């Protein structure tokens, strides 16, 4: 097993910079997820680590080795692709055995490794089938098994669940997490899906425009987003945002509505008169009388069974609250609701960076 290090990593296509000087240390056996919108550089970063893309600047280390110029076969990594990349004319067993045969691994050892991986992934009954005879979820398990049998220093996953339906994504996601617990290998995983990032990662690396916006545990990026971008990208529904100004211990929103702040929110950098953006997660609204109370006008109500999403206007802002399932206000009604003051986040209106 091994650590991975990016130092001032860059990638350009002509004059267009795709990855802009990434610095990141990934510990041995850590599960790190690179997440961000399309075009943020996450897959390009993974492909540079794999040796499938040349780097334009900086350094990549796997363990103690600088691998900038090493071909993929010498980097001791295994990659699981979005499209599975299985040989269609080979059986599942032959697909899983191919890379081991190329490396000269003994036949008995190949059989042992494949049996272990097949048992782990529940594909033992599929070893004689060809990829065309498998479902999407089964193909993805085979692709994972092919990576497992190599016993690499680092596993790389490039959006491996994007071709699966919602139910299968949940099942395979659980298997990937179980795989990491069982094998303990360093895993670097790329996705645009923040649910995958939150459920799988030891740490999440959020990318925006080829740069790192924030690195932290799932709890850290969720509860203390470093910017408006992170707060809006992580969480479903997304964090609510409303522009306003600090006035007398409150944020006065556009349109005149006010939100009271507690002492923790009123820091030295939340000075009187400062223009800010208020961030509130939908689940941090509470019943009236239990927090900083506001009153808005209900626009849309979405019953979800376990809870209810209520969209309402507050001043000129439209916010979403996640409420108890039995709370069903009607559109047009006035909604009196509280906000947990310790959960309010403030961001600078110009830089959109967190004030805390």
VOKOL-843561 format. One record per residue (C-alpha): residue number from 1; x, y, z. Coordinates in nm, 2 decimals. Layout:
N
NODE, seq, X, Y, Z
NODE, NUM, X, Y, Z .
...
***
This chain:
356
NODE, seq, X, Y, Z
NODE, 1, 0.00, 0.00, 0.00 .
NODE, 2, 0.12, 0.35, -0.05 .
NODE, 3, 0.06, 0.73, -0.01 .
NODE, 4, 0.01, 0.96, -0.30 .
NODE, 5, 0.14, 1.32, -0.33 .
NODE, 6, 0.05, 1.60, -0.58 .
NODE, 7, 0.29, 1.90, -0.57 .
NODE, 8, 0.20, 2.20, -0.78 .
NODE, 9, 0.04, 1.97, -1.04 .
NODE, 10, -0.06, 2.13, -1.36 .
NODE, 11, -0.22, 2.04, -1.69 .
NODE, 12, -0.27, 2.26, -1.99 .
NODE, 13, -0.39, 2.20, -2.34 .
NODE, 14, -0.23, 2.48, -2.54 .
NODE, 15, -0.31, 2.80, -2.37 .
NODE, 16, -0.60, 2.65, -2.17 .
NODE, 17, -0.51, 2.55, -1.81 .
NODE, 18, -0.72, 2.26, -1.69 .
NODE, 19, -0.54, 2.18, -1.36 .
NODE, 20, -0.39, 2.48, -1.19 .
NODE, 21, -0.12, 2.39, -0.94 .
NODE, 22, -0.28, 2.13, -0.72 .
NODE, 23, -0.11, 2.05, -0.39 .
NODE, 24, -0.25, 1.74, -0.21 .
NODE, 25, -0.12, 1.47, 0.03 .
NODE, 26, -0.31, 1.14, 0.04 .
NODE, 27, -0.22, 0.90, 0.32 .
NODE, 28, -0.16, 0.53, 0.29 .
NODE, 29, -0.49, 0.34, 0.30 .
NODE, 30, -0.70, 0.66, 0.28 .
NODE, 31, -1.02, 0.68, 0.08 .
NODE, 32, -1.02, 1.02, -0.09 .
NODE, 33, -1.29, 1.14, -0.33 .
NODE, 34, -1.23, 1.42, -0.59 .
NODE, 35, -1.56, 1.59, -0.65 .
NODE, 36, -1.68, 1.88, -0.85 .
NODE, 37, -1.88, 1.99, -1.15 .
NODE, 38, -1.80, 1.88, -1.51 .
NODE, 39, -1.48, 2.05, -1.64 .
NODE, 40, -1.33, 2.11, -1.29 .
NODE, 41, -1.02, 1.89, -1.37 .
NODE, 42, -1.10, 1.59, -1.14 .
NODE, 43, -1.08, 1.32, -1.41 .
NODE, 44, -0.78, 1.48, -1.57 .
NODE, 45, -0.60, 1.47, -1.23 .
NODE, 46, -0.68, 1.10, -1.19 .
NODE, 47, -0.56, 1.02, -1.55 .
NODE, 48, -0.23, 1.21, -1.48 .
NODE, 49, -0.18, 0.99, -1.17 .
NODE, 50, -0.26, 0.68, -1.38 .
NODE, 51, -0.01, 0.78, -1.65 .
NODE, 52, -0.28, 0.81, -1.91 .
NODE, 53, -0.22, 1.19, -1.95 .
NODE, 54, 0.11, 1.37, -1.94 .
NODE, 55, 0.16, 1.64, -1.69 .
NODE, 56, 0.24, 2.00, -1.78 .
NODE, 57, 0.41, 2.09, -1.45 .
NODE, 58, 0.46, 1.98, -1.10 .
NODE, 59, 0.52, 1.64, -0.94 .
NODE, 60, 0.34, 1.32, -0.87 .
NODE, 61, 0.46, 1.07, -0.61 .
NODE, 62, 0.34, 0.72, -0.53 .
NODE, 63, 0.50, 0.63, -0.20 .
NODE, 64, 0.86, 0.76, -0.23 .
NODE, 65, 0.88, 0.73, -0.61 .
NODE, 66, 0.83, 1.03, -0.85 .
NODE, 67, 0.63, 0.88, -1.13 .
NODE, 68, 0.60, 1.17, -1.37 .
NODE, 69, 0.77, 0.99, -1.65 .
NODE, 70, 0.69, 0.63, -1.56 .
NODE, 71, 0.45, 0.44, -1.80 .
NODE, 72, 0.12, 0.32, -1.65 .
NODE, 73, 0.23, -0.04, -1.61 .
NODE, 74, 0.52, 0.06, -1.38 .
NODE, 75, 0.31, 0.27, -1.14 .
NODE, 76, 0.15, -0.02, -0.96 .
NODE, 77, -0.20, 0.12, -0.98 .
NODE, 78, -0.53, -0.03, -1.09 .
NODE, 79, -0.81, 0.17, -1.25 .
NODE, 80, -1.18, 0.11, -1.27 .
NODE, 81, -1.34, 0.31, -1.55 .
NODE, 82, -1.69, 0.45, -1.61 .
NODE, 83, -1.74, 0.22, -1.91 .
NODE, 84, -1.60, -0.10, -1.75 .
NODE, 85, -1.34, -0.16, -2.03 .
NODE, 86, -1.39, -0.53, -2.03 .
NODE, 87, -1.27, -0.76, -2.32 .
NODE, 88, -1.60, -0.86, -2.49 .
NODE, 89, -1.46, -1.19, -2.63 .
NODE, 90, -1.32, -1.31, -2.29 .
NODE, 91, -1.51, -1.47, -2.00 .
NODE, 92, -1.53, -1.30, -1.67 .
NODE, 93, -1.25, -1.53, -1.54 .
NODE, 94, -1.03, -1.45, -1.84 .
NODE, 95, -1.09, -1.08, -1.80 .
NODE, 96, -0.99, -1.10, -1.44 .
NODE, 97, -0.68, -1.32, -1.51 .
NODE, 98, -0.55, -1.13, -1.81 .
NODE, 99, -0.32, -0.87, -1.63 .
NODE, 100, -0.19, -1.14, -1.40 .
NODE, 101, -0.09, -1.37, -1.69 .
NODE, 102, 0.09, -1.08, -1.85 .
NODE, 103, 0.29, -1.03, -1.53 .
NODE, 104, 0.38, -1.40, -1.52 .
NODE, 105, 0.18, -1.49, -1.21 .
NODE, 106, 0.15, -1.86, -1.15 .
NODE, 107, -0.17, -2.03, -1.26 .
NODE, 108, -0.25, -2.16, -0.91 .
NODE, 109, -0.20, -1.81, -0.77 .
NODE, 110, -0.42, -1.65, -1.04 .
NODE, 111, -0.70, -1.90, -0.95 .
NODE, 112, -0.67, -1.82, -0.58 .
NODE, 113, -0.69, -1.45, -0.63 .
NODE, 114, -0.98, -1.46, -0.86 .
NODE, 115, -1.17, -1.69, -0.62 .
NODE, 116, -1.11, -1.45, -0.33 .
NODE, 117, -1.22, -1.15, -0.54 .
NODE, 118, -1.52, -1.33, -0.68 .
NODE, 119, -1.63, -1.43, -0.33 .
NODE, 120, -1.59, -1.07, -0.20 .
NODE, 121, -1.80, -0.93, -0.48 .
NODE, 122, -2.05, -1.21, -0.52 .
NODE, 123, -1.97, -1.29, -0.88 .
NODE, 124, -1.85, -1.65, -0.84 .
NODE, 125, -2.14, -1.78, -1.05 .
NODE, 126, -2.05, -1.54, -1.33 .
NODE, 127, -1.69, -1.65, -1.41 .
NODE, 128, -1.78, -1.85, -1.72 .
NODE, 129, -2.00, -1.58, -1.88 .
NODE, 130, -1.90, -1.31, -2.12 .
NODE, 131, -1.96, -0.93, -2.06 .
NODE, 132, -2.25, -0.93, -2.31 .
NODE, 133, -2.43, -1.18, -2.08 .
NODE, 134, -2.40, -0.95, -1.77 .
NODE, 135, -2.61, -0.66, -1.64 .
NODE, 136, -2.45, -0.32, -1.59 .
NODE, 137, -2.40, -0.38, -1.21 .
NODE, 138, -2.25, -0.72, -1.28 .
NODE, 139, -2.00, -0.57, -1.53 .
NODE, 140, -1.90, -0.31, -1.28 .
NODE, 141, -1.84, -0.58, -1.02 .
NODE, 142, -1.62, -0.77, -1.27 .
NODE, 143, -1.42, -0.45, -1.34 .
NODE, 144, -1.37, -0.41, -0.97 .
NODE, 145, -1.26, -0.77, -0.94 .
NODE, 146, -1.01, -0.73, -1.22 .
NODE, 147, -0.86, -0.44, -1.02 .
NODE, 148, -0.86, -0.63, -0.69 .
NODE, 149, -0.67, -0.93, -0.81 .
NODE, 150, -0.38, -0.72, -0.91 .
NODE, 151, -0.33, -0.61, -0.55 .
NODE, 152, -0.20, -0.27, -0.65 .
NODE, 153, -0.06, 0.01, -0.43 .
NODE, 154, -0.35, 0.24, -0.53 .
NODE, 155, -0.70, 0.19, -0.67 .
NODE, 156, -0.83, 0.46, -0.90 .
NODE, 157, -1.21, 0.49, -0.97 .
NODE, 158, -1.32, 0.72, -1.25 .
NODE, 159, -1.70, 0.78, -1.21 .
NODE, 160, -1.76, 0.41, -1.18 .
NODE, 161, -2.13, 0.43, -1.10 .
NODE, 162, -2.25, 0.69, -1.35 .
NODE, 163, -2.39, 0.43, -1.59 .
NODE, 164, -2.60, 0.25, -1.33 .
NODE, 165, -2.95, 0.32, -1.22 .
NODE, 166, -3.02, 0.47, -0.88 .
NODE, 167, -3.08, 0.13, -0.70 .
NODE, 168, -2.77, -0.03, -0.84 .
NODE, 169, -2.56, 0.28, -0.76 .
NODE, 170, -2.65, 0.24, -0.39 .
NODE, 171, -2.57, -0.13, -0.40 .
NODE, 172, -2.23, -0.09, -0.57 .
NODE, 173, -2.14, 0.21, -0.36 .
NODE, 174, -2.19, -0.01, -0.05 .
NODE, 175, -1.96, -0.28, -0.21 .
NODE, 176, -1.69, -0.02, -0.28 .
NODE, 177, -1.69, 0.09, 0.08 .
NODE, 178, -1.68, -0.27, 0.20 .
NODE, 179, -1.39, -0.33, -0.04 .
NODE, 180, -1.19, -0.06, 0.11 .
NODE, 181, -1.26, -0.19, 0.46 .
NODE, 182, -1.16, -0.54, 0.36 .
NODE, 183, -0.86, -0.47, 0.15 .
NODE, 184, -0.73, -0.14, 0.31 .
NODE, 185, -0.57, -0.01, -0.01 .
NODE, 186, -0.54, 0.36, -0.09 .
NODE, 187, -0.84, 0.46, -0.30 .
NODE, 188, -0.88, 0.78, -0.51 .
NODE, 189, -1.23, 0.81, -0.64 .
NODE, 190, -1.36, 1.07, -0.89 .
NODE, 191, -1.73, 1.16, -0.91 .
NODE, 192, -1.96, 1.46, -0.97 .
NODE, 193, -2.21, 1.31, -0.73 .
NODE, 194, -2.19, 1.46, -0.39 .
NODE, 195, -2.39, 1.18, -0.23 .
NODE, 196, -2.12, 0.93, -0.34 .
NODE, 197, -1.85, 1.17, -0.20 .
NODE, 198, -2.02, 1.21, 0.14 .
NODE, 199, -2.09, 0.84, 0.19 .
NODE, 200, -1.76, 0.69, 0.07 .
NODE, 201, -1.48, 0.94, 0.16 .
NODE, 202, -1.25, 0.96, 0.45 .
NODE, 203, -1.17, 1.31, 0.30 .
NODE, 204, -1.33, 1.50, 0.02 .
NODE, 205, -1.14, 1.72, -0.22 .
NODE, 206, -1.37, 1.97, -0.38 .
NODE, 207, -1.24, 2.11, -0.71 .
NODE, 208, -1.36, 2.42, -0.90 .
NODE, 209, -1.20, 2.54, -1.22 .
NODE, 210, -0.89, 2.33, -1.19 .
NODE, 211, -0.82, 2.44, -0.83 .
NODE, 212, -0.89, 2.30, -0.49 .
NODE, 213, -1.18, 2.48, -0.32 .
NODE, 214, -1.17, 2.28, 0.01 .
NODE, 215, -1.03, 1.96, 0.15 .
NODE, 216, -1.19, 1.80, 0.46 .
NODE, 217, -1.38, 1.52, 0.61 .
NODE, 218, -1.75, 1.48, 0.50 .
NODE, 219, -1.86, 1.65, 0.83 .
NODE, 220, -1.62, 1.94, 0.78 .
NODE, 221, -1.72, 2.03, 0.43 .
NODE, 222, -2.09, 1.99, 0.51 .
NODE, 223, -2.10, 2.18, 0.84 .
NODE, 224, -1.82, 2.43, 0.77 .
NODE, 225, -1.81, 2.50, 0.40 .
NODE, 226, -1.52, 2.72, 0.30 .
NODE, 227, -1.72, 2.91, 0.04 .
NODE, 228, -2.06, 2.96, -0.11 .
NODE, 229, -1.96, 2.72, -0.39 .
NODE, 230, -1.89, 2.44, -0.14 .
NODE, 231, -2.20, 2.50, 0.06 .
NODE, 232, -2.41, 2.49, -0.26 .
NODE, 233, -2.24, 2.19, -0.41 .
NODE, 234, -2.24, 1.97, -0.10 .
NODE, 235, -2.58, 1.88, 0.04 .
NODE, 236, -2.92, 1.79, -0.11 .
NODE, 237, -3.12, 2.01, -0.12 .
NODE, 238, -2.84, 2.26, -0.14 .
NODE, 239, -2.76, 2.52, 0.13 .
NODE, 240, -2.99, 2.83, 0.12 .
NODE, 241, -2.82, 3.16, 0.04 .
NODE, 242, -2.95, 3.51, 0.09 .
NODE, 243, -2.75, 3.84, 0.05 .
NODE, 244, -2.77, 4.09, 0.33 .
NODE, 245, -2.59, 4.34, 0.55 .
NODE, 246, -2.48, 4.32, 0.92 .
NODE, 247, -2.69, 4.57, 1.12 .
NODE, 248, -2.71, 4.57, 1.50 .
NODE, 249, -2.65, 4.20, 1.56 .
NODE, 250, -2.87, 4.10, 1.27 .
NODE, 251, -2.85, 4.03, 0.90 .
NODE, 252, -3.09, 4.26, 0.71 .
NODE, 253, -3.18, 4.09, 0.39 .
NODE, 254, -3.27, 4.25, 0.06 .
NODE, 255, -3.64, 4.33, 0.10 .
NODE, 256, -3.62, 4.41, 0.47 .
NODE, 257, -3.64, 4.07, 0.64 .
NODE, 258, -3.40, 4.02, 0.93 .
NODE, 259, -3.22, 3.72, 1.08 .
NODE, 260, -3.08, 3.74, 1.43 .
NODE, 261, -2.72, 3.62, 1.49 .
NODE, 262, -2.57, 3.47, 1.80 .
NODE, 263, -2.23, 3.58, 1.95 .
NODE, 264, -2.04, 3.31, 1.76 .
NODE, 265, -2.16, 3.45, 1.43 .
NODE, 266, -2.08, 3.81, 1.53 .
NODE, 267, -1.71, 3.77, 1.50 .
NODE, 268, -1.46, 4.05, 1.45 .
NODE, 269, -1.48, 4.00, 1.07 .
NODE, 270, -1.86, 4.03, 1.07 .
NODE, 271, -1.83, 4.40, 1.12 .
NODE, 272, -2.13, 4.64, 1.13 .
NODE, 273, -2.23, 4.74, 0.78 .
NODE, 274, -2.05, 4.45, 0.61 .
NODE, 275, -2.21, 4.30, 0.31 .
NODE, 276, -2.25, 3.92, 0.36 .
NODE, 277, -2.42, 3.62, 0.22 .
NODE, 278, -2.61, 3.42, 0.48 .
NODE, 279, -2.60, 3.04, 0.44 .
NODE, 280, -2.86, 2.81, 0.61 .
NODE, 281, -2.90, 2.43, 0.55 .
NODE, 282, -3.27, 2.33, 0.49 .
NODE, 283, -3.25, 2.09, 0.80 .
NODE, 284, -3.13, 2.37, 1.03 .
NODE, 285, -3.47, 2.54, 1.04 .
NODE, 286, -3.66, 2.46, 1.36 .
NODE, 287, -4.02, 2.51, 1.49 .
NODE, 288, -4.11, 2.86, 1.57 .
NODE, 289, -4.00, 2.97, 1.92 .
NODE, 290, -3.69, 2.74, 1.92 .
NODE, 291, -3.45, 2.97, 1.73 .
NODE, 292, -3.41, 3.30, 1.56 .
NODE, 293, -3.76, 3.34, 1.43 .
NODE, 294, -3.85, 3.46, 1.08 .
NODE, 295, -4.18, 3.47, 0.88 .
NODE, 296, -4.20, 3.40, 0.51 .
NODE, 297, -4.46, 3.33, 0.25 .
NODE, 298, -4.50, 2.96, 0.14 .
NODE, 299, -4.45, 2.90, -0.23 .
NODE, 300, -4.43, 2.52, -0.29 .
NODE, 301, -4.47, 2.22, -0.06 .
NODE, 302, -4.30, 1.89, -0.14 .
NODE, 303, -4.41, 1.59, 0.08 .
NODE, 304, -4.13, 1.32, 0.08 .
NODE, 305, -4.27, 1.08, 0.33 .
NODE, 306, -3.99, 1.10, 0.59 .
NODE, 307, -4.00, 1.48, 0.58 .
NODE, 308, -4.15, 1.77, 0.39 .
NODE, 309, -3.96, 2.03, 0.19 .
NODE, 310, -4.12, 2.38, 0.21 .
NODE, 311, -4.01, 2.65, -0.03 .
NODE, 312, -4.08, 3.00, 0.09 .
NODE, 313, -3.98, 3.36, 0.03 .
NODE, 314, -3.81, 3.57, 0.29 .
NODE, 315, -3.76, 3.93, 0.17 .
NODE, 316, -3.64, 3.88, -0.19 .
NODE, 317, -3.48, 3.55, -0.12 .
NODE, 318, -3.64, 3.21, -0.18 .
NODE, 319, -3.54, 2.95, 0.08 .
NODE, 320, -3.61, 2.58, 0.14 .
NODE, 321, -3.68, 2.42, 0.48 .
NODE, 322, -3.67, 2.05, 0.56 .
NODE, 323, -3.95, 2.01, 0.81 .
NODE, 324, -4.14, 1.72, 0.99 .
NODE, 325, -4.36, 1.51, 0.77 .
NODE, 326, -4.68, 1.63, 0.93 .
NODE, 327, -4.60, 2.00, 0.86 .
NODE, 328, -4.80, 2.08, 0.54 .
NODE, 329, -4.85, 2.46, 0.51 .
NODE, 330, -5.05, 2.57, 0.21 .
NODE, 331, -4.90, 2.79, -0.07 .
NODE, 332, -4.97, 3.15, 0.01 .
NODE, 333, -4.97, 3.10, 0.39 .
NODE, 334, -4.74, 3.28, 0.62 .
NODE, 335, -4.48, 3.04, 0.76 .
NODE, 336, -4.34, 3.13, 1.10 .
NODE, 337, -4.02, 2.93, 1.15 .
NODE, 338, -3.71, 2.94, 1.36 .
NODE, 339, -3.34, 2.91, 1.26 .
NODE, 340, -3.08, 2.74, 1.47 .
NODE, 341, -2.85, 3.04, 1.53 .
NODE, 342, -2.54, 2.83, 1.58 .
NODE, 343, -2.59, 2.68, 1.23 .
NODE, 344, -2.60, 3.00, 1.04 .
NODE, 345, -2.30, 3.05, 0.82 .
NODE, 346, -2.17, 3.39, 0.69 .
NODE, 347, -1.98, 3.45, 0.37 .
NODE, 348, -1.82, 3.76, 0.24 .
NODE, 349, -2.04, 3.91, -0.03 .
NODE, 350, -1.75, 3.98, -0.27 .
NODE, 351, -1.51, 3.69, -0.23 .
NODE, 352, -1.79, 3.44, -0.13 .
NODE, 353, -1.54, 3.29, 0.12 .
NODE, 354, -1.65, 3.19, 0.47 .
NODE, 355, -1.60, 3.45, 0.74 .
NODE, 356, -1.52, 3.19, 1.01 .
***
